[in-house]
Amino acid sequence: MCEWVDRAVSIECYDQSVYQGLVADVDSTTSTVTLRNIIRNGQPYEQNSLSILSAQIKDLKFIETTPPIQKFAEIQSSDTSDEKEKSSHKKENKKPVRVVRANTAVKVNSNGEQKHPSRRRSNSFTSVDLTNTNYDGHNSPKRFDQSRRTPKYRQQAGQTDCFDVSVESCMGDFDFQKNLAMFNKQQVYDEIENGRRHRATPKKPDKYKHTEMVIKSKPVRQIELTNDNESAEKVSYTTGEGLVVPCISCEMRDKLFAKAAIAGYTEQTRIDMVGRNTSDMVFQLIGGSSRLNPQNNHQYPTIVLFCGHHMQGTYGINCARHLANHNIRTVVFTPPSSAPLSPHISRELSLYDLCGNKRIDRVEDLPSGAVDLIINCLDSSTGPHYSRNNWYRSLSSWCEASRAHVLAIDPPLSGCSVNTKWSVHIGLPLPLPTSAGQTYLCDIGLPKKLFSVVGIKYQSPFGNKFCIPLHDD
């Protein structure tokens, strides 16, 4: 078997592995073939040599190479030679010995050239240059001449030379005690206490909307009262746009309504204006279009209204009718009374009954489930007072248990007995206490000249809304 040594072979094993390499030894006693410079399934093998039993070999073929395989062995065994010997090998213009597929037949024509008639791809490995002098048997062949000349390679080589230095060689002994003695803790503590170490945070520039004025100015007073008509408290509010709205007294408001009735502005017109504009405000308080969407008819809000037998109660009943027309579940509570009802209340109750919503006169009939809003129209400065009745105290306890917000329409100057979050004024605000909650102003459509008759220089502060919030001046 000595003639097999240093010959290139391709061995196919039963485990579907294919080995290519040079025969190093053939042992007939153990029936093994030892290969070197091994390529397994197209990839360099990790070991320098491999012994294969004859029982594992399915097929063995010799690979025809040009030039002779002895030259290949001499090139591979020259790893320990000097640079001159390597350069001499590079200068020789020799064709590399290539390993071809084991299942590919090699034909030689009359001129001595090899032909490969079949170039179809297969699962076996491709041809690999075994004569590359850079091949070490462990890594894949590399292009030495071209790759190391690129700027990217030089940059990576520079980083490797820089960061391959061990950290221990750069660090010496660090004296922590000496460094700590240089730090004056007391001085730092004193600076912190005096506030000198705190940086003054730069103030962010004001951001303005496209509808706001850049130049700041004093609040504009569009509504002015004469000296004879100014209220004793001299209380005023400010709108969101900075307009000043003064408060008036109850006597001055009654005088304004009387002049309006003479001019043709009746009480029924005022009731309709207050009910309609207040209901528009309620729509926004309960969620707007997200709650009143026809596709969300399963979660329409529930609103309870307390309406007394006076003008404030009429406002509430009219508001309940507008809310019921928008598919809101409303419950109107009217106190029990044996006295005949006024024409305005009778008319509003009959119109509300046509909506089909609920109307009760007992506290026990109030809803036991969740309530979104409570509108209180029981308290009045001119009508009957209900706060002394037992049912009124039961009504206050029910409001606290329901945990719903309360909106009061035209409350009296003394405020409401029920805890209130919002209060709606009519025409011009009254000087209410802070217990009345957030103040809103409702437009009732009085002409401007009617205000001048009672001594008020009036300019509408409502803009594009019918109910606007007022803030303390």
Disulfide bonds with the S-S distance in Angstrom:
none
